[in-house]
Amino acid sequence: MPQVERDGVILSYESSGEGTALVLLHGLGGDRHVWDEDVAVFATRHRVVQPDLRGFGESAKPAGPYSTEMFAADLLALLDA
């Protein structure tokens, strides 16, 4: 599984398909696997990116608090990579 690092925090994600990027975010308390049943359909026309936000799934779980701004910066770093 691919990973990127931002500010010393390892962020995990999966990527499938080709084309315009479609980023699928999970809700709080979930992880990227909530989208697993939908990825095959979306990946026929898009590059599907399923990140595990910091503190969830297989991403690092550093001490909080976490903020929306922090999640956004993590996502930007992941997409830039």
C-alpha positions as CSV (number, residue, x, y, z in Angstrom):
1,M,0.0,0.0,0.0
2,P,1.4,3.4,-0.9
3,Q,2.2,5.9,1.8
4,V,3.4,9.5,2.0
5,E,4.8,11.5,4.9
6,R,3.7,15.0,6.1
7,D,5.4,16.6,9.1
8,G,6.6,13.2,10.2
9,V,3.2,11.5,10.0
10,I,2.8,8.6,7.6
11,L,-0.4,8.7,5.6
12,S,-1.7,5.6,3.8
13,Y,-3.8,5.4,0.7
14,E,-4.9,3.3,-2.3
15,S,-5.1,4.4,-5.9
16,S,-7.0,2.6,-8.8
17,G,-7.8,3.4,-12.4
18,E,-6.8,6.1,-14.7
19,G,-8.1,9.5,-15.7
20,T,-9.3,12.5,-13.7
21,A,-8.7,12.1,-10.0
22,L,-11.6,11.2,-7.8
23,V,-10.8,11.4,-4.1
24,L,-13.1,9.4,-1.8
25,L,-13.0,10.5,1.8
26,H,-14.2,8.4,4.7
27,G,-16.2,9.8,7.6
28,L,-14.9,10.1,11.2
29,G,-14.7,6.6,12.7
30,G,-14.3,4.9,9.3
31,D,-11.4,4.3,7.0
32,R,-10.8,4.1,3.2
33,H,-12.4,0.6,3.0
34,V,-15.9,2.1,3.3
35,W,-15.6,2.8,-0.5
36,D,-14.2,-0.6,-1.5
37,E,-17.5,-1.8,-3.1
38,D,-17.7,1.4,-5.2
39,V,-14.2,1.7,-6.5
40,A,-14.4,-0.8,-9.4
41,V,-17.2,1.3,-11.0
42,F,-15.5,4.6,-10.4
43,A,-12.1,3.3,-11.6
44,T,-13.5,2.6,-15.1
45,R,-13.4,6.4,-15.8
46,H,-11.3,7.9,-13.0
47,R,-8.1,7.6,-11.0
48,V,-9.7,6.8,-7.6
49,V,-7.7,7.8,-4.6
50,Q,-8.8,6.4,-1.2
51,P,-6.8,8.0,1.7
52,D,-6.8,7.0,5.3
53,L,-6.9,10.3,7.1
54,R,-4.4,10.7,10.0
55,G,-5.6,8.8,13.0
56,F,-7.6,6.3,11.0
57,G,-7.1,3.0,9.2
58,E,-3.5,2.3,8.4
59,S,-2.3,5.9,8.6
60,A,-0.3,7.0,11.7
61,K,-2.2,7.9,14.8
62,P,-0.3,10.7,16.5
63,A,-1.7,12.4,19.6
64,G,-4.4,15.0,18.8
65,P,-6.2,17.2,18.7
66,Y,-6.8,17.0,14.9
67,S,-8.4,19.8,12.9
68,T,-10.2,20.1,9.5
69,E,-7.2,22.3,8.4
70,M,-4.8,19.5,9.4
71,F,-6.8,16.9,7.4
72,A,-6.9,19.3,4.4
73,A,-3.1,19.9,4.5
74,D,-2.5,16.1,4.8
75,L,-4.7,15.5,1.7
76,L,-3.0,18.2,-0.2
77,A,0.4,16.7,0.6
78,L,-0.8,13.3,-0.5
79,L,-2.2,14.6,-3.8
80,D,1.0,16.6,-4.5
81,A,3.0,13.4,-4.0
